[in-house]
Structures are given as C-alpha cells and as structure tokens.
C-alpha cells in the first residue's frame, strides 16, 4: 500500500491530471465510504410536495416511523414553481447558471417546509454549507433534510441544447448518496415506477420492474422517470450501483423499500 501511495504521489507531481497511467493508479486507490449505513431519499417536488397536505403528511408520518430503524438523508425536489421560474428566465434569455440558482431556491423552500413539519421530531433542515454536520444529525436523530439541487449555481455545466439546467434535484440527491458512500438511493415519485410510455396519457403503458441504464437508453426511456444526466452518474458510480423508484402516494411503499423489498422499479448501473 505504501509503494502504491508513493507511486501515485509521484505521478501526481509529474503528469497531467488526465494522464492515463495516473488515472489508472488513482483508480486502484482504496475508496472510503463515509456514511455506509445511510439511505438517501428524494421526495419529488412536483410529484409529491406540490400536492400539499394530502400527499406530504402521510410521508412525514412514514419518515418519522422509519427513522427508528434507518438512517435517512431526505432530499427535496423543486417542482412546479421552479418550472415557472425556468420559463420566465429562459424567455429573458438568461443562462443555465442563473436558472440553476432559481431552481435551487425552490428546492430549498421545499426542504425548509419539510424540515418544519419534521422539527418536533428533532429532524432538521441543513443547507449545502451545513452538510458537514450530517453525521451528527444522523447519530442523534437518524434523519436530516436537505435541498436536492446540486450547488453548481453559475458553474452549472451547460446542456447540449437549451438553457434548462441538466443537473437538477434527481442528480443532486444521487451525488450526495454516491459521495457519502450511502447504502441506497430511493426516489419517491407519483408513479409506481418506470413504464414503457407515459402512464398518465397512455392507457396501455407497460410497467417495468427492473432495467439497466443501457437498456433504458436503447429503448428511448432515458428521460422518462429520472433526469437523463443522473443515469450517466449512476453508470459511473463506485458505491451506489442501483436506484429504486417508488410511488410515495401509496402508504407503506417507502417503508417497504427501506426494508429492502423490491417495490416499484429498480434501475441498475449494469
């Protein structure tokens, strides 16, 4: 191990950071999982939070019960208000970085509201700067709430087309799960999972229980339930090699998924 470390250090001092030999040496370095017992849950903005009390209150009760036996990092989506802001900003010809900031503000509003609903149970909302305190929150109360938008802001990588930020809350929550080395990533939506067509408009849409990223892309389903760039992140991930999509409007689905049951759709990296 000492020789490998010395070799990697030497390469880092002498080579370009894109040098193939350096990258290969870095790839062999051991990974450390920071929070291997935690699960990241993404609560959809448009699919859940925008529906108000009828959708949110039962999920709050489920989260409070689940945290007795699970460590939960709860990310929030942005939803309809962000889409409205995107439409105005795009019409004003503002860049993706500005739209990213606007979307982040809405995701943060949703996190603040969810945090207030969970406050009496000791579950807090933390900002991006407060993520360093997440281990303490998990050790004390087994749960914490954060806004799911990744903090790229003006540094948002531009999309191939248009100005809508490509990395939004699905991607942001996944990145948190991957970087902390969490054990699972669950997306709470308003559908039972992935279908081969939009189930809201196609009555004959067929449910898909399990599928890989490559299969989704081959079938043209890569932008149907989760943000497209998030699938590329999953494909490249070291720790979180599959994600689960469940219908949060069905009571008990989240609890079952946390217990390891195959609820909804599982999307795998390979």
C-alpha positions as CSV (number, residue, x, y, z in Angstrom):
1,X,0.0,0.0,0.0
2,X,2.9,2.4,0.8
3,X,4.5,1.7,-2.5
4,X,1.2,2.4,-4.3
5,X,0.8,5.7,-2.5
6,X,4.3,6.7,-3.3
7,X,3.8,5.9,-6.9
8,X,0.5,7.8,-7.1
9,X,2.1,10.8,-5.5
10,X,5.0,10.7,-7.9
11,X,2.6,10.6,-10.9
12,X,0.5,13.4,-9.5
13,X,3.6,15.6,-9.2
14,X,4.9,14.7,-12.7
15,X,2.0,14.1,-15.0
16,X,-1.1,15.8,-16.4
17,X,-4.2,15.1,-14.3
18,X,-5.7,13.4,-17.5
19,X,-2.6,11.1,-18.0
20,X,-3.8,7.5,-18.5
21,X,-1.2,6.0,-16.1
22,X,-2.1,8.5,-13.4
23,X,-5.8,7.8,-13.8
24,X,-5.2,4.1,-13.6
25,X,-3.1,4.4,-10.5
26,X,-5.8,6.6,-8.9
27,X,-8.5,4.1,-9.8
28,X,-6.7,1.4,-7.7
29,X,-6.7,3.6,-4.6
30,X,-9.0,2.3,-1.9
31,X,-12.3,4.1,-1.5
32,X,-13.7,5.1,1.9
33,X,-17.5,5.0,2.5
34,X,-18.3,7.9,4.8
35,X,-21.9,7.0,5.7
36,X,-22.4,3.4,4.6
37,X,-25.4,2.8,6.8
38,X,-27.4,5.8,5.5
39,X,-30.1,5.9,2.8
40,X,-30.8,8.9,0.6
41,X,-34.5,9.5,-0.1
42,X,-35.5,12.1,-2.7
43,X,-39.0,13.5,-2.2
44,X,-40.3,14.7,-5.6
45,X,-41.3,18.4,-5.8
46,X,-43.9,18.3,-8.5
47,X,-44.9,14.7,-7.8
48,X,-45.3,14.9,-4.1
49,X,-44.7,18.2,-2.3
50,X,-46.7,20.3,-4.7
51,X,-49.7,18.1,-3.9
52,X,-49.8,19.6,-0.4
53,X,-51.1,18.1,2.8
54,X,-52.8,15.0,1.4
55,X,-49.5,13.7,-0.1
56,X,-47.0,15.2,2.3
57,X,-48.5,14.4,5.7
58,X,-48.6,10.6,5.3
59,X,-45.0,10.6,4.1
60,X,-44.0,12.6,7.1
61,X,-45.5,10.0,9.3
62,X,-43.8,7.2,7.4
63,X,-40.4,9.0,7.7
64,X,-40.8,9.5,11.4
65,X,-41.6,5.9,11.9
66,X,-38.8,4.7,9.6
67,X,-36.1,6.7,11.2
68,X,-36.3,4.4,14.3
69,X,-34.5,1.7,12.3
70,X,-33.0,3.6,9.3
71,X,-30.6,6.5,8.9
72,X,-32.3,8.8,6.4
73,X,-30.9,11.7,4.3
74,X,-34.0,13.3,2.8
75,X,-33.6,15.5,-0.3
76,X,-36.3,17.6,-1.8
77,X,-37.2,18.3,-5.4
78,X,-38.1,21.7,-6.8
79,X,-41.3,21.1,-8.8
80,X,-43.8,23.4,-10.4
81,X,-42.6,26.7,-9.0
82,X,-39.1,26.0,-10.5
83,X,-40.6,25.2,-13.9
84,X,-42.5,28.5,-13.8
85,X,-39.2,30.3,-12.9
86,X,-37.4,28.5,-15.7
87,X,-40.0,29.6,-18.2
88,X,-39.6,33.2,-17.3
89,X,-35.8,33.2,-17.1
90,X,-35.5,31.3,-20.4
91,X,-37.8,33.8,-22.1
92,X,-35.5,36.5,-20.8
93,X,-32.5,34.7,-22.4
94,X,-30.8,34.1,-19.1
95,X,-28.1,31.3,-19.0
96,X,-28.4,27.9,-17.4
97,X,-26.3,29.0,-14.4
98,X,-28.9,31.6,-13.4
99,X,-31.7,29.1,-13.9
100,X,-29.8,26.7,-11.7
101,X,-29.8,29.3,-8.9
102,X,-33.5,29.8,-9.3
103,X,-34.2,26.1,-9.2
104,X,-32.1,25.7,-6.1
105,X,-34.1,28.4,-4.3
106,X,-37.3,26.5,-4.8
107,X,-35.8,23.2,-3.7
108,X,-34.6,24.9,-0.6
109,X,-38.1,26.3,0.1
110,X,-39.4,22.7,-0.1
111,X,-36.7,21.5,2.2
112,X,-37.5,24.3,4.7
113,X,-41.2,23.3,4.7
114,X,-40.4,19.6,5.1
115,X,-37.9,20.5,7.9
116,X,-40.6,22.5,9.7
117,X,-43.0,19.6,9.6
118,X,-40.4,17.3,11.0
119,X,-38.9,19.7,13.5
120,X,-40.9,18.5,16.5
121,X,-39.3,15.1,16.0
122,X,-35.8,16.6,16.1
123,X,-35.3,16.3,12.3
124,X,-33.6,19.5,10.9
125,X,-33.1,21.1,7.5
126,X,-29.5,21.8,6.7
127,X,-28.2,24.0,3.9
128,X,-25.4,22.9,1.5
129,X,-22.9,24.5,3.8
130,X,-24.3,22.5,6.7
131,X,-23.9,19.1,5.0
132,X,-20.7,18.7,7.1
133,X,-22.9,18.3,10.1
134,X,-25.0,15.5,8.6
135,X,-23.1,12.7,10.5
136,X,-24.0,14.4,13.8
137,X,-27.7,14.7,12.9
138,X,-27.8,11.0,11.8
139,X,-26.1,9.9,15.0
140,X,-28.5,11.9,17.2
141,X,-31.9,11.6,15.4
142,X,-31.3,9.3,12.4
143,X,-32.5,11.8,9.8
144,X,-31.8,15.1,8.2
145,X,-33.4,17.2,5.4
146,X,-31.5,18.9,2.6
147,X,-32.4,20.6,-0.7
148,X,-31.7,18.3,-3.6
149,X,-30.4,20.8,-6.2
150,X,-26.6,20.4,-6.6
151,X,-24.9,23.7,-5.8
152,X,-23.4,24.4,-9.2
153,X,-25.1,27.8,-9.4
154,X,-23.4,29.9,-12.1
155,X,-20.9,27.0,-12.7
156,X,-23.7,24.7,-14.0
157,X,-22.4,22.7,-16.9
158,X,-24.5,23.8,-19.9
159,X,-26.9,21.4,-21.6
160,X,-26.2,20.3,-25.3
161,X,-29.4,22.2,-26.1
162,X,-31.4,24.9,-24.4
163,X,-30.8,26.6,-21.1
164,X,-32.6,24.3,-18.7
165,X,-30.0,23.1,-16.1
166,X,-29.2,19.5,-16.9
167,X,-28.2,18.6,-13.3
168,X,-31.2,19.1,-11.1
169,X,-32.6,17.5,-8.0
170,X,-32.5,13.9,-9.1
171,X,-28.8,14.3,-9.9
172,X,-28.1,16.3,-6.8
173,X,-29.6,13.7,-4.4
174,X,-27.8,10.9,-6.2
175,X,-24.4,12.7,-5.9
176,X,-25.0,13.1,-2.2
177,X,-25.6,9.3,-1.9
178,X,-22.6,8.4,-4.0
179,X,-20.1,10.8,-2.4
180,X,-21.1,9.8,1.1
181,X,-20.9,6.2,0.1
182,X,-24.5,5.5,1.2
183,X,-26.1,2.1,1.0
184,X,-29.2,3.0,-1.1
185,X,-30.9,5.7,-3.1
186,X,-34.7,5.8,-3.3
187,X,-36.7,8.2,-5.5
188,X,-40.2,9.0,-4.2
189,X,-42.4,9.9,-7.1
190,X,-46.1,9.8,-8.0
191,X,-46.0,6.8,-10.3
192,X,-45.4,3.1,-9.5
193,X,-42.1,3.3,-11.2
194,X,-40.9,3.2,-14.8
195,X,-43.2,2.4,-17.8
196,X,-42.5,2.0,-21.5
197,X,-44.8,5.0,-22.1
198,X,-46.2,7.9,-20.1
199,X,-48.8,6.2,-17.8
200,X,-50.7,9.5,-17.4
201,X,-51.5,9.6,-21.1
202,X,-51.0,6.1,-22.4
203,X,-53.6,3.6,-21.0
204,X,-51.6,0.6,-22.4
205,X,-48.3,1.6,-20.8
206,X,-46.4,-1.4,-19.5
207,X,-44.7,-1.4,-16.1
208,X,-41.0,-2.2,-16.0
209,X,-39.9,-3.7,-12.6
210,X,-36.1,-3.8,-13.3
211,X,-33.9,-2.4,-16.0
212,X,-30.3,-1.2,-16.7
213,X,-29.2,2.2,-17.8
214,X,-28.1,0.8,-21.1
215,X,-31.5,-0.9,-21.7
216,X,-33.3,2.4,-20.8
217,X,-31.2,4.3,-23.4
218,X,-31.6,1.6,-26.0
219,X,-35.4,1.7,-25.6
220,X,-35.5,5.5,-25.5
221,X,-36.7,5.6,-21.9
222,X,-33.7,7.6,-20.6
223,X,-35.6,10.8,-19.9
224,X,-38.9,9.3,-18.7
225,X,-38.8,8.9,-14.9
226,X,-35.5,10.4,-13.8
227,X,-33.3,13.2,-15.2
228,X,-31.2,11.9,-18.1
229,X,-27.7,13.0,-16.7
230,X,-28.5,11.2,-13.5
231,X,-28.3,7.9,-15.4
232,X,-24.8,8.7,-16.6
233,X,-23.8,9.4,-13.0
234,X,-25.3,6.0,-11.9
235,X,-23.3,4.3,-14.7
236,X,-20.0,5.8,-13.5
237,X,-20.7,5.4,-9.7
238,X,-18.5,3.4,-7.4
239,X,-20.8,2.9,-4.5
240,X,-24.4,3.3,-5.4
241,X,-24.9,1.0,-8.4
242,X,-28.7,0.9,-8.4
243,X,-31.6,3.2,-7.5
244,X,-35.2,2.5,-6.7
245,X,-38.2,4.5,-7.8
246,X,-41.4,4.1,-5.7
247,X,-44.8,5.6,-5.6
248,X,-44.9,7.8,-2.5
249,X,-48.6,8.3,-2.8
250,X,-49.2,4.7,-1.8
251,X,-48.9,4.3,2.0
252,X,-46.2,1.9,3.1
253,X,-44.2,1.9,-0.2
254,X,-41.3,3.9,1.2
255,X,-41.2,1.7,4.4
256,X,-41.1,-1.5,2.3
257,X,-38.4,-0.1,0.0
258,X,-36.3,0.9,3.1
259,X,-36.7,-2.7,4.3
260,X,-35.1,-4.0,1.1
261,X,-38.3,-5.1,-0.7
262,X,-38.5,-4.7,-4.5
263,X,-41.1,-2.0,-4.7
264,X,-41.6,0.0,-7.8
265,X,-38.7,0.0,-10.4
266,X,-35.0,-0.7,-9.8
267,X,-32.6,0.8,-12.3
268,X,-29.1,-0.7,-12.3
269,X,-25.8,0.7,-13.5
270,X,-25.0,-2.5,-15.4
